[in-house]
Amino acid sequence: MFDNLREDAAASQFYEEEEAATLQSASSPRSFFAPSGSRRVLGMTGVQRFILSVMFFFAVCLIGGMALLVLGKIGF
């Protein structure tokens, strides 16, 4: 069953396609951030970043409150 495993892997077309995709992406690098003249950071507008930061704030507060309850630092 595993006798020809290395030969099958060497003859696989998957690796050739993967290498071609890697070479193509390396030849045309795209910036992770928006262009320098744009007001967008990570592709988001200011309102989207604000909503994301508020959601992150509430998640941190909720997890912190639950940790305080579990550790017995506060109680009812």
Backbone torsions as a table, in degrees:
resi	resn	phi	psi	omega
1	MET	NA	-43.5	-178.1
2	PHE	-101.0	13.0	-175.5
3	ASP	-64.1	-44.8	-175.1
4	ASN	-103.9	26.4	-175.6
5	LEU	-64.5	-44.0	180.0
6	ARG	-67.2	-38.3	178.5
7	GLU	-66.2	-39.5	178.4
8	ASP	-65.5	-39.2	-179.9
9	ALA	-69.4	-36.7	179.6
10	ALA	-69.2	-32.3	-177.7
11	ALA	-90.5	1.6	-175.8
12	SER	-70.1	139.5	178.4
13	GLN	-80.2	-17.3	-177.0
14	PHE	-59.9	-43.8	-177.5
15	TYR	-67.3	-35.4	178.3
16	GLU	-66.7	-39.8	177.6
17	GLU	-67.0	-38.5	179.5
18	GLU	-65.5	-42.0	178.3
19	GLU	-64.5	-39.5	178.7
20	ALA	-65.0	-39.3	178.6
21	ALA	-67.9	-37.7	178.5
22	THR	-65.9	-43.3	179.1
23	LEU	-65.8	-37.9	180.0
24	GLN	-67.2	-42.1	-179.8
25	SER	-70.6	-30.3	179.3
26	ALA	-72.7	-28.8	-178.6
27	SER	-77.2	-23.1	178.4
28	SER	-128.0	78.1	-177.1
29	PRO	-69.1	138.8	176.4
30	ARG	-112.0	141.8	-179.9
31	SER	-74.5	143.4	176.8
32	PHE	-70.9	-32.2	178.3
33	PHE	-94.4	166.0	179.4
34	ALA	-70.7	164.8	177.0
35	PRO	-57.3	157.6	-172.3
36	SER	-63.6	-27.7	-179.0
37	GLY	-83.5	-7.0	-176.0
38	SER	-88.0	151.2	177.3
39	ARG	-91.2	8.6	-178.6
40	ARG	-95.8	140.8	174.4
41	VAL	-119.4	127.2	-177.1
42	LEU	57.0	27.3	176.6
43	GLY	79.1	11.7	-178.0
44	MET	-115.0	150.1	174.7
45	THR	-81.1	174.6	179.9
46	GLY	-63.3	-39.6	179.8
47	VAL	-65.7	-40.9	178.9
48	GLN	-65.1	-40.9	177.2
49	ARG	-64.9	-38.4	179.4
50	PHE	-64.3	-46.8	179.9
51	ILE	-62.4	-41.0	178.0
52	LEU	-63.4	-41.2	179.6
53	SER	-68.6	-36.2	177.3
54	VAL	-66.8	-41.5	177.4
55	MET	-63.2	-40.3	177.7
56	PHE	-64.6	-40.5	178.5
57	PHE	-60.5	-47.2	-179.7
58	PHE	-65.4	-36.9	178.3
59	ALA	-64.7	-41.9	179.1
60	VAL	-65.9	-41.6	178.5
61	CYS	-63.3	-42.6	-179.5
62	LEU	-65.8	-45.3	179.9
63	ILE	-66.3	-39.5	177.5
64	GLY	-64.5	-42.0	177.8
65	GLY	-64.0	-40.9	178.0
66	MET	-65.7	-37.8	178.5
67	ALA	-65.1	-39.6	177.9
68	LEU	-64.3	-38.7	177.6
69	LEU	-65.9	-44.5	-178.2
70	VAL	-65.1	-40.5	-178.2
71	LEU	-78.5	-8.1	176.9
72	GLY	79.8	17.4	180.0
73	LYS	-76.9	-27.1	173.4
74	ILE	-133.2	159.4	179.9
75	GLY	-161.2	169.2	-179.5
76	PHE	-105.6	NA	NA
